[in-house]
Amino acid sequence: SIYAESLSTSACWMGISRQAIAAFTFSMIVLAFIWKEKPLQKLINTRVWNDISTLMLVTMLVWLYMSAMQFFIMWHGNQPSKIKWYLPRLEGAWQEFMIFIVIAHAVPLVLLLIPGLKRHRPIMVMIAIWLFVMRLADMYWQIVPQYSDSIGIRWWTLALPVALGGAW
């Protein structure tokens, strides 16, 4: 496959950091719904929220670093056979979609750097929801350009994650 030919050793860590971001954001969203329950109310305090927020920040920094290193390693080699995976993703509407994904991750990253903000539950839940949606958009950007020249979001594009989440 084209993707397998264009991997560096950072690809595994990049995948782990993507999954960690999704896990921490999902856990924060779930905790937002159940934190008022009697047994959990004693356990989930501002320190827990602060810890999960810090872990989200760290995994975002690891993801950002690994993604940049993967990109630079592939382009530094200057071999057309190694950059096949990036070429469809850097043309046309996919390039604009990539710029949107980068900016959409930069805003929560900057917000997570503000220390006092991590203690506010509603703001952190909104950041977690936003990051979770952006993880889905990033996954879409990784998969679809190989098969389509247009962004073309269809009903099953949105229904599949909802169906998998509902089955879970």
N, C-alpha and C positions, 0 to 999 in steps of 0.2 A: 504494500500500500504506500501511497505517497507520504502519509503522515509518519509511518515507521521509518522511511528513508530520511526524514528531516528532523529527527529527534537528537537532542543532546542529552547529557547526563542529568540536566536540570529538569527534564520533562516529568520525571517521577515526583520530584519535590513540588513541582508546579501543580500537578494533579492532587497531591495530598493537601496542599494549601487551599486549593479550590474547594475540596470536600470539607475541609475544616471551617472555611468561611460559611459554607452552607449549613454545617452542623451547628455552629455557634449562633448564627442568625435564627435558624429554626428553633433552637432551644430557647432563645430569648422570646420569640413570638409565642411559643407554647407556655412559657412561664408567665407571660403577660396575661394569659387567659386564666391560669390556675393559681396565681400567687395569693389570692384572698382566701383560699381554702384553709381550714383550720390547721391541719398538720404542717402545711407548707408555709404558712404565714410566719411561723417562728424561725424557719430555716432560711427563707428568702428575704434578705435584708439589703440595704444599700451596698454592703460589701460584696455580696454575690453579684449584684448588677454591675458593680464596678469591675469585678474580676472577669465576668463574661465579656464586658465591653473591651477590656484590655486585651483579652484573648482574640477578640474580633480584630482589633487594631494590629496585633502582632501577626496574625495570619494574613491580613491584607498586605502588610509590609513584605512578608515573605513571598506572597503571590506576585506582588508588583516587582520585586527584585528578580524572582525567578523568570517571570515573563519577559522582562527587559533583557536579562542575560540570554535566554533562549533566542530571542529575536536578534540580538547582537552577534551571538555565536554563529547563527545560520547565515547572516548577511556578511559577516567578516570573512567567511570561507570563500565568498565570491564564486560559488559554483552553482550554475543554473539548476543542476539536478537536486541540490539541497534545499532550494527555496521554492519548490513546487507547491508546497502546502500554503505558503504565504501569498503567492501571486494572485489567486482568485479573491483572496480576502482584502487585498489592497487596491482593488480596482472598482470604479463606479460607485454604486450605492453602498457596497460593502465597506468601502473605505470610510464613508460618512458614518455608517453604523459603528465601525470600530472607534472612530473619534468620539462618538456619543458614549460608548461603553467606557472609554478611558476617562472622559469628563464625569460621567455618572458615578464612577468609582472614586474619583479624586475628591468630590465634595464630601462624602461620608468619611473619607480618610482624614481630611482636614478637621471635620467636626469631632472625630474621635480623638484628635490630639488635644482638644480642649478638656482639661482635667475635670472641671466642675460639671460639665455637661453629662458625664457618664453616670451621675447619680440621679438624673431625672428620668424616671421610667417612661413617660409618654414619648419623650424625644428619642430615647434609645430604642423603643419599640418601632417608631417610625423609621429610624435609620436601619434597623434590622429587616423590616419589611422591604425597604428600598433595596438593600443589599441582596436580599434573597431573590427579588425580581431581577436584579442585575446579574446574578449568577445564572439564572435561566437564560437571560439575553446573551451572556457570554457563551453559554453552552450552545445556543442556537448559532452564534457566529462561528463557533468551532466546527460545527457539523455541516450546515446547510450550503455554504458557498461551493463546496465540492460538487454538489448536485444541481445547483440552480444559479443563474446569473442575476436573479432579482431577489429582493428581500422577501416579498410575497408571504406575509403571515396569513395563514388560513385558519379556519375554525379548529382543526385538529391540532394545530400548533399550540393553541392555548388549552385545548381540552385534554391533551395527553398528560401534562403535569398535574392537572386537577384530578384526572381519573387515577393516576398512580398514587397521588396523595390520599385520595379517598379510599383506595384499596388498602393502603398502608394503615 
